[in-house]
Amino acid sequence: MKIKPVALSVAAVFILSSCVSTDPLKKNKETLIGCAIGTGIGALLGNYIAGKDGIGYGAAAGAAIGCTIGYDAQKKREALDALAKAEDLNIQYTSISTSSEPQAGILINSTDSELTGTDVEKYADYQQVGMAASISSDNDTMFVSGSAVATQKAKIQFQKLSQIYKDSAANILITGHTDSSGSEKLNQKLSEDRARYVAQIFNEAGIQSERLYFQGAGESQPIAANIDEISKSQNRRVEIVEIEGKPDQLFAYSSKQKSNLAYLSRRSQERVMSITPTDNTSKKSAIETAPTDIDLANLSQIEVNKLLKPVTLKVASVDFGGKPMTEMTSNFAQLVGERKDNSFALFSKAYASEISNLNCIVEGQRVDGEIKNLATGKPYQKSDYNTADYLPGMNGTVWVEKINGHFIGLTPIAVISNGGAAVASPDIKIWKDFDNSKAQKMPSYQVSSAIETYYGETGLLYRVFSRDDNAPVRCMDIVMPIDRSARAIAGKLYYEKSKTVYEVNFEPKLL
């Protein structure tokens, strides 16, 4: 027997009205979005499965699912707002949505911003699956200095926070963030220990340890430059990420955050401000400081040297035929573009046009942590990727280039399309004075690397840092294509010679 579409459509409208209730539109933003998207997707699926007779049924089912997720997010945000007001906390929210298309990835967007223009149509079928809440305090330090133990006041706040999430059936990731005081390595470990501490409080509230994950981002994802106490307090934060579905969604969220160009931009600006403080930056919060306040191109060589890791090699082990580095800036981030589809900055619109100009050797390596499960303490790493999950030409492949007679290979290069994260760290293989007529099977040098990626609208900034201080190569900046072209868009290789940093063009191609 076929169910009448009209009756089903009425049922869908009934469910929608029960979700929305009589509260003002502004207070029901998450619910309305969830209901509307759920109804639309349900109607499309119903039509696909059962033709016109299935439209109403699909709309009703979709509305029920969409309303539930939207309603839960709305009620959780209301509870968090009440906690923030009572405890004098700062909480910023981010909605997390996914598409019915498996390869579409996730959408991260501030709940205080709205999609406009072509984005409205582009993300029409995205449905909210979770929310991230970033929590900080202007007036109080949450943790004892240098310790993973919360202050007594903060411990009570975390316990109250855990009560808001205690009935959640979703997976939860707790990420710790610090300011830039102290070493990056120490800050990463400290932030991880603090995230684990909060996760244990959530576990004590009744949330299963198997569904709890923690991560220490250290100082790698600043939302403000660490130039004053106000800005530092914004960076000292705990982020609670709740996403329905498999833990893979948490990994996708974390990956997208790591490859967010806005964080790279803020770190670059802070690096320069650390040696060139201005009256402008000292008078207002760093979050309000425009990137144009700092002229990167006119820094003196002395100032540049302050930002560089000490050059130690007296003689180059491999001469790549480059020239001494004269500028600390590059145009690589501009070539990559501001953002990739379905990736929005978490913070103010002031960052939307801010692009980093520092090259890898001046910027230095970022130190962040892996997602770990509270039950096992082990890192979570998705491993069952299909070829379609990777960016074209980056599914464990080899990229090579010959420079000044030396053959250089990077393998394996593996970058997933959902977020642009590198899921492998390639070896840097160098065949010195390579001769095609001779069998040179073993490379002259084989160096392990650390990888950073930043995903933009038109390319991928692929940063390679040598893990060996005495290696022939210090770092590489490579702009990789995100289409199907088989050669890098641009690139530079940085090395040492006569206690000087040299640079040479490096644009590898897919082997």
C-alpha positions in Angstrom: 0.0 0.0 0.0 1.3 3.4 -0.9 1.3 6.2 1.7 -0.2 9.4 0.4 2.4 12.1 -0.2 0.1 14.8 1.1 -0.3 13.1 4.4 3.4 12.6 4.7 4.1 16.2 3.8 1.8 17.2 6.6 3.7 15.0 9.0 6.9 16.6 7.9 5.5 20.1 8.6 4.2 18.9 12.0 7.7 17.7 12.9 9.2 20.9 11.8 6.8 23.0 13.8 7.4 20.9 16.9 11.1 21.5 16.6 10.9 25.2 16.1 8.3 25.9 18.8 7.6 29.5 19.4 11.0 30.9 20.3 12.5 33.7 18.2 14.3 32.8 15.0 17.7 33.9 16.3 17.5 31.5 19.3 16.5 28.6 17.1 19.2 28.9 14.4 20.7 25.4 14.8 17.3 23.8 15.0 15.9 25.6 11.9 19.0 24.8 9.9 18.9 21.1 11.0 15.2 20.8 10.2 15.4 22.5 6.9 18.4 20.6 5.6 17.1 17.3 7.0 13.8 17.8 5.2 15.5 18.7 1.9 17.8 15.7 2.0 15.0 13.4 3.1 12.8 14.5 0.2 15.6 14.0 -2.3 16.3 10.5 -1.0 12.6 9.6 -0.9 12.2 10.7 -4.5 15.2 8.7 -5.5 14.1 5.5 -3.7 10.3 5.6 -4.3 9.6 8.3 -6.8 7.1 11.0 -6.1 5.4 8.7 -3.5 8.5 8.8 -1.4 9.1 12.5 -1.3 6.8 13.1 1.7 8.0 10.1 3.6 11.7 11.1 3.0 11.0 14.7 4.0 9.4 13.5 7.3 12.2 11.1 8.1 14.8 13.7 7.2 13.1 16.4 9.3 13.1 14.1 12.3 16.8 13.5 12.0 17.7 17.1 11.2 15.5 18.5 13.9 17.0 16.1 16.5 20.6 17.1 15.7 19.7 20.8 15.4 17.7 20.7 18.6 20.4 19.0 20.5 23.0 21.6 19.3 20.7 24.4 20.2 20.0 23.2 23.7 23.7 22.5 24.3 24.6 26.0 23.2 22.0 27.5 25.5 23.4 25.5 28.4 27.0 26.5 27.5 25.9 30.2 27.3 24.4 29.9 30.7 27.6 28.4 32.1 29.7 31.1 30.4 27.6 33.8 32.0 27.6 32.3 35.4 31.3 31.5 35.4 32.6 34.5 33.4 33.9 32.4 30.6 34.4 33.1 26.9 32.9 30.5 24.5 33.1 30.6 20.7 31.1 28.1 18.7 31.7 26.4 15.4 29.2 24.2 13.6 30.4 21.0 11.8 28.4 19.7 8.9 28.8 16.9 6.3 27.3 16.2 2.9 25.6 13.1 1.6 28.5 12.9 -0.9 31.2 10.7 0.7 34.1 12.7 -0.9 32.7 16.1 -0.1 34.4 16.4 3.3 33.2 18.5 6.2 32.1 22.1 6.5 33.5 24.0 9.5 31.7 27.4 10.0 31.2 29.8 12.8 27.6 29.6 14.0 27.6 33.4 14.1 28.2 33.7 10.4 26.0 32.9 7.5 26.8 31.4 4.1 26.4 33.9 1.2 26.5 34.0 -2.5 27.5 30.8 -4.3 28.3 29.1 -1.0 24.5 28.8 -0.2 24.0 26.6 -3.2 27.3 24.8 -2.8 26.5 23.6 0.7 22.7 23.2 0.3 22.8 19.5 1.1 25.1 19.7 4.1 23.6 18.7 7.4 24.9 19.6 10.9 26.6 16.6 12.6 28.3 18.3 15.5 29.6 21.4 17.2 32.9 22.7 18.6 33.0 25.0 21.6 36.2 26.8 22.4 36.4 27.9 26.0 38.8 30.4 27.6 38.8 32.9 30.4 40.1 36.5 30.4 40.3 36.8 34.2 41.4 33.5 35.5 44.1 30.9 34.7 42.5 27.5 34.2 45.5 25.5 35.1 48.3 25.8 37.6 51.3 27.3 35.8 53.4 24.6 34.1 51.0 21.9 35.3 48.2 19.7 33.9 46.2 20.1 37.1 43.4 22.6 36.9 42.9 25.3 39.6 40.1 24.4 42.1 37.8 26.9 40.4 38.5 25.6 36.9 38.0 22.0 38.0 34.5 22.9 39.2 33.9 24.6 35.8 35.1 21.5 33.9 32.8 19.3 36.0 29.9 21.6 35.2 30.9 21.5 31.6 31.0 17.7 31.6 27.4 17.6 32.9 26.3 19.4 29.7 27.8 16.6 27.6 27.1 13.6 29.9 24.1 12.4 27.9 25.8 12.7 24.5 26.1 9.5 22.4 28.6 11.1 20.0 32.4 10.9 20.0 34.0 13.8 21.8 37.5 15.3 21.2 39.0 17.6 23.8 41.9 19.7 22.5 44.2 21.7 24.6 45.8 25.0 23.3 48.4 27.2 24.9 50.0 30.6 24.3 53.6 30.8 23.1 55.3 31.2 26.4 58.0 28.6 26.7 59.2 26.0 24.1 56.8 24.6 21.5 57.7 21.0 22.5 56.9 21.7 26.1 53.7 23.5 25.3 52.5 20.6 23.1 53.1 18.1 25.9 51.5 20.3 28.5 48.4 21.0 26.3 48.0 17.2 25.7 48.3 16.4 29.4 45.7 19.1 30.2 43.3 17.8 27.5 43.6 14.3 29.0 42.9 15.8 32.4 39.6 17.3 31.1 38.7 14.1 29.2 39.1 12.2 32.5 36.6 14.6 34.2 34.2 13.9 31.3 34.7 10.2 31.8 33.9 10.5 35.5 30.6 12.2 34.5 29.6 9.0 32.8 30.9 9.4 29.2 32.5 6.1 28.0 36.3 6.4 27.7 36.1 4.6 24.2 34.2 7.7 22.9 36.5 10.2 24.5 39.6 11.5 22.6 42.2 14.1 23.5 44.8 16.1 21.7 47.5 18.7 22.5 47.8 21.4 19.9 50.2 23.4 21.9 50.7 26.9 20.4 50.2 25.7 16.8 46.7 27.1 16.4 46.7 30.7 17.8 43.5 32.8 17.3 45.5 35.9 18.4 49.1 36.9 18.3 50.7 36.4 21.7 51.8 40.0 22.2 49.8 40.9 25.3 48.0 39.2 28.2 44.6 39.6 26.6 45.7 37.9 23.4 47.5 35.1 25.4 44.4 34.4 27.4 42.5 33.9 24.1 45.0 31.3 23.0 44.9 29.5 26.4 41.8 27.5 25.7 40.1 24.1 25.8 38.1 23.1 22.8 35.3 20.5 23.0 34.5 18.9 19.7 31.4 16.7 19.5 30.6 14.9 16.2 28.0 12.2 15.4 29.3 9.2 13.5 32.6 7.4 13.4 35.8 8.8 15.0 37.0 9.4 11.5 35.0 12.6 11.6 37.0 13.8 14.5 40.2 13.0 12.6 38.8 14.9 9.6 38.0 17.9 11.7 41.5 17.9 13.3 43.1 17.5 9.9 41.3 20.5 8.5 42.3 22.6 11.5 45.9 21.7 11.1 45.8 22.7 7.4 43.9 26.0 8.0 45.9 28.8 6.4 44.6 31.3 9.0 46.6 29.6 11.8 49.8 29.8 9.6 49.1 33.4 8.9 48.7 34.3 12.6 51.8 32.4 13.6 53.8 34.2 10.9 52.6 37.6 12.0 53.5 36.8 15.6 57.0 35.6 14.7 57.6 39.0 13.1 56.0 41.0 15.9 58.2 39.2 18.4 61.2 41.2 17.0 59.5 44.3 15.7 57.0 45.4 18.2 55.1 48.5 17.1 53.2 51.2 19.1 50.1 50.1 17.1 50.3 46.5 18.3 51.0 47.5 21.9 47.9 49.6 22.2 45.3 47.1 21.1 44.6 43.5 21.1 46.5 41.3 18.6 43.2 40.0 17.3 42.4 43.5 16.0 45.8 44.0 14.5 45.8 44.1 10.7 48.5 42.3 8.8 49.4 45.5 7.0 50.8 46.9 10.3 54.0 44.9 9.7 56.3 45.4 6.7 57.9 42.1 6.2 59.9 43.2 3.1 61.9 45.9 4.9 63.2 43.9 7.9 67.0 44.2 8.4 69.3 41.2 8.0 69.9 41.4 11.8 66.1 41.0 12.4 65.9 38.1 9.9 68.8 36.4 11.6 66.9 36.6 14.9 64.2 34.5 13.4 66.5 31.9 11.9 67.6 28.7 13.6 71.4 29.1 14.0 73.3 28.0 10.9 75.9 25.5 11.9 77.3 23.8 8.8 80.6 25.3 7.7 80.7 23.5 4.3 77.7 22.4 2.3 77.6 18.6 2.1 75.7 19.0 -1.2 75.9 22.2 -3.3 72.5 22.7 -5.1 73.7 25.7 -7.0 71.5 28.2 -5.2 71.9 31.8 -4.1 72.1 33.2 -0.5 68.6 33.8 0.8 68.0 37.6 0.8 64.3 37.7 1.8 62.3 36.0 4.5 59.1 36.3 2.5 57.6 34.2 -0.3 54.5 34.2 -2.4 53.7 30.6 -1.8 50.6 31.2 0.4 49.2 33.6 -2.2 49.6 30.8 -4.8 47.8 28.4 -2.6 44.9 30.8 -2.1 43.0 31.9 1.0 40.9 28.8 1.6 39.8 25.6 0.2 36.1 24.8 -0.5 34.2 23.9 2.7 36.9 25.4 5.0 36.0 28.5 7.0 38.1 30.2 9.6 37.0 29.7 13.2 37.5 33.3 14.3 36.9 36.9 13.3 36.5 38.0 9.7 39.7 40.0 10.1 41.6 36.9 9.4 39.8 36.0 6.2 42.2 38.0 4.0 45.3 37.5 6.1 47.9 35.4 4.3 51.3 34.4 5.6 54.4 35.6 3.8 57.2 33.8 5.7 59.1 31.0 4.1 59.6 27.6 5.9 63.1 28.3 7.1 62.1 31.5 8.9 58.7 30.2 10.0 60.1 27.1 11.5 58.5 23.8 12.2 55.1 23.7 14.0 54.8 21.3 16.9 51.3 19.8 17.5 50.0 16.4 18.7 48.0 13.5 17.5 44.5 12.5 18.5 44.6 9.9 21.3 41.8 7.7 22.7 41.3 8.0 26.4 40.6 4.2 26.8 43.8 3.1 25.2 46.0 6.1 25.3 47.1 5.3 21.8 47.0 7.7 18.7 44.0 7.4 16.5 44.9 7.1 12.8 42.6 6.3 10.0 44.4 3.8 7.7 41.8 2.3 5.4 42.0 5.0 2.6 40.9 4.4 -0.9 42.5 6.0 -4.0 39.6 8.4 -4.2 40.4 9.7 -0.7 43.7 11.2 -1.8 44.5 14.4 -3.8 45.4 13.5 -7.4 48.9 12.2 -7.6 49.4 12.1 -3.9 48.3 8.6 -2.9 51.7 7.4 -1.7 53.6 8.5 -4.8 57.1 9.6 -5.6 57.9 13.2 -6.7 61.4 13.9 -8.1 63.6 16.7 -9.4 67.2 17.1 -10.6 69.0 20.2 -9.3 72.6 21.1 -10.2 73.4 17.5 -11.1 71.8 16.1 -8.0 68.7 13.9 -8.1 66.2 14.4 -5.3 63.2 12.3 -4.5 60.4 12.5 -2.0 58.5 9.3 -1.1 55.8 8.5 -0.2 53.7 11.7 -0.6 50.3 10.9 0.7 47.7 13.7 1.2 44.0 13.2 1.7 41.5 15.4 0.0 39.2 15.8 3.0 41.2 18.5 4.8 44.4 18.3 3.0 46.4 16.5 5.7 49.5 14.5 5.0 49.0 11.0 6.2 52.7 10.0 5.6 56.0 11.6 6.2 58.2 11.0 3.1 61.9 10.3 3.1 64.2 12.9 1.4 66.4 10.8 -0.9 69.4 12.5 -2.6 71.6 11.0 -5.2 74.7 13.3 -5.3 76.2 13.9 -8.8 73.6 11.7 -10.4 74.8 9.9 -13.6 72.2 8.3 -15.8 74.8 6.1 -17.3 75.6 4.4 -14.0 73.5 2.3 -11.8 73.1 4.3 -8.6 70.5 2.4 -6.7 71.3 3.6 -3.2 70.9 7.3 -2.5 73.8 9.2 -1.1 71.6 10.6 1.6 68.2 9.4 3.0 66.7 11.8 5.6 63.4 11.4 7.4 61.1 14.4 7.4 58.3 16.2 9.3 55.4 17.5 7.1 53.0 20.4 7.3 50.3 21.0 4.8 48.1 24.1 4.2 45.1 23.6 1.9 44.0 26.6 -0.2 41.6 27.4 -3.0 44.1 26.8 -5.8 46.8 24.6 -4.4 48.4 22.9 -1.4 51.4 24.3 0.5 53.5 21.2 1.2 56.2 21.9 3.8 59.1 19.5 4.3 61.3 19.8 7.4 64.4 17.6 7.8 64.6 15.8 11.1 68.4 15.7 10.9 70.2 19.0 11.7 73.2 17.9 9.7 71.2 16.9 6.6 72.0 18.5 3.2 68.5 20.0 3.2 67.0 22.1 5.9 63.4 22.5 4.6 61.4 22.8 1.4 58.3 24.9 0.5 56.4 23.2 -2.4 53.1 24.4 -3.9 51.5 21.2 -5.0 48.7 21.1 -7.6 45.2 20.0 -6.4 44.0 19.2 -9.9 45.5 16.4 -12.0 48.7 18.2 -13.2 51.9 16.3 -12.4 54.3 19.1 -11.6 54.6 21.4 -8.7 53.3 24.9 -9.2 56.3 26.5 -7.4 58.8 25.6 -4.8 62.0 26.4 -2.9 64.7 24.3 -1.3 66.7 25.8 1.6 70.2 24.5 2.6 73.4 25.7 4.3 76.7 26.7 2.9 79.5 28.6 4.5 77.3 29.4 7.5 74.8 31.0 5.2 71.3 29.9 4.2 70.9 29.3 0.5 67.8 28.9 -1.6 67.2 27.3 -5.0 64.0 26.7 -7.0 62.6 23.3 -6.5 59.6 22.1 -8.5 59.4 18.3 -8.4 57.2 16.3 -10.7 55.3 13.1 -10.3 57.4 10.1 -11.2 
